[in-house]
Amino acid sequence: MTTEIKRKLNVEVNGITIECAAQARVLDAINEAGFDVPTLCYDERTGPQGTCRMCLVEVEVEGKTQQVAACTAFASDGMQVATHSDEIVDYRKTILELLLSETSSPTACPKCISFKKCELHDAAEQYDAKWDAFPSLVAREKPKDPNPFIQRDYDYCISCFRCTNICNDWEQAGAITVHGRGQENSIASFFNNDLLQSPCTFCGQCINTCPTGALTDKKIVGKTKAEDLKRTKTICPYCGVGCGIHLLSENGQLKGTEPDFDAPSRGSLCVKGQFASWEFVKSEERLKYPLIKKNGAFERASWDEALDLMTKRFTEIREESGPDSIVCWSSARSVTEANYLMQKFSRVGIGTNNIDNCSRT
């Protein structure tokens, strides 16, 4: 029996030598060394695209220097990488100013105003890129889409195609596609460009991968201020899958959710997790105390009164019809420990195996 030894590569990034995997990209080495380059077209879930050219860096291998896209080029042993040479910095600034000329004013970007600084405008600030450095092109049109979840401000679209890639390759929904070519291209949906008529499942992945204000959460945008928004790491309470989310709150009031990309779910959410996992908290129909039905109507009761009634009825039913006449259902919204206690109560306390929970799926 032989054991395969995975070879490590020695790569120097801005004078710092690090080790990276044999099949690592240059971008992996840069991140491992603690440096950062703009990646407007890159989402690690769908892999390298190399279309925005913002991650261009200088590399030297065996005395030969060339410029490569860090997200697509593979690292090699002994490679030297320079991420912020004067030439590269000027190049990125020019690319950013060209992209900005295709969009509406950064001061009105819905993502920057309501959520956080978008990747495009964050990079523009970092490289001191000006919106009016080049003559403005005609911005892409905003489609009239009555869907209740996703706001489509394509006047901020830069044709990075992260949204179409995540929809088609990661979620495999195929709800949106690229329409047209060159400067005339746009992101469109099948069936009259209406998401409600398309295969869209409203998972929100297009919103979360978009590096600009072209796609945002319609239920939140315009109702919050980015500087006041607080993010709290937690787990989506809707089912037993346990996707990671960040609750968005402003001045102590829940406003919405965002996916947690550091969680095992890697940012994926369903429509409930993305757009509704927080709304029940403010529902007027939410139960806040025990209710007992008396004379055909529910009335508020104390916990002692409710628990005494439950004990009495469970005992009567078990003695009259046997323990298997009782079925217990446990909630996927409760924690694992609570579900464990519920099945223990069912099997030991009542004496039946009639216990179920949607978390088992």
LINUR-V639191 format. One line per field, one symbol per residue. ss: DSSP state (H for helix, E for strand, L for the rest). phi: phi as a letter, one per 20 degrees, with the letter a starting at -180 (. if undefined). burial: b if it has 16 or more other ideal C-beta (glycine too) atoms within 10 Angstrom, else e. Layout:
ss = ???
phi = ???
burial = ???
This chain:
ss = LLLLLLLEEEEEELLEEEEEELLLEHHHHHHHLLLLLLLLLLELLLELLLLLLLLEEEEEELLEEEEEELLLLELLLLLEEELLLHHHHHHHHHHHHHHHLLLLLHHHLHHHHHLLLLHHHHHHHHLLLLLLLLLLLLLLLLLLLLLLLEEELHHHLLLLLHHHHHHHHHLLLLLEEEELLHHHLEEEEHHHHLHHHLLLLLLLHHHHHLLLLLEEELLLLLLLLHHHEEEEEEELLLLLLLLEEEEEEELLEEEEEEELLLLLLLLLLLHHHHHLLLHHHHLLLLLLLLEEEELLEEEELLHHHHHHHHHHHHHHHHHHHLHHHLLEELLLLLLHHHHHHHHHHHHHHHLLLLEELHHHL
phi = .ddfeffddecddlndecdbffdfefffffffendccfcfddcffdnfdmefmfegceccclnddbdcfffdfefcfnfdcdecfgfffffffffffffffecfggfdfffffdcagfffffffffdledfdfcgfeffffefecefeddeddffdfdlemffffffeeeelemecbednclfefbecdfmmldffeefgdlfnffffefecefcbfffdgndcdgfdfdddfbdfefbefnfecdfdcclndfdrccfefefgflnfbegfffdcfdfffeffeffdbfccfclncfcfcefffffffffffffffffecnffedcdddefeefgfffffffffffefencefcbafffe
burial = eeeeeeeebebbbeeeebebeeebbbbbbbbbbeeebbbbbbbebbebbebbebbbbbbeeeeeeeebbbbbbebbeebebbbeeeebeebbbebbbebbbbbbebeebbbbbbbebbbbbebbeebebebeeeeeeebbeebebebebbbbbbbbbbbbbbbbbbbbebbebebbeeeeeeeeeebbbeeebebeebebebbbbbbbbbbbbbbbbbbbbeebeeeebeeeeebbbbbebebbbbbbbbeeeebbbbbbbebebebbbbebbbbbbbeeeeeeeeeeebeeeeeeeeeebeeeeeeeeeeeebeeebeeeebeebebebebbeeeeebeebeeebeeebebeebebebee
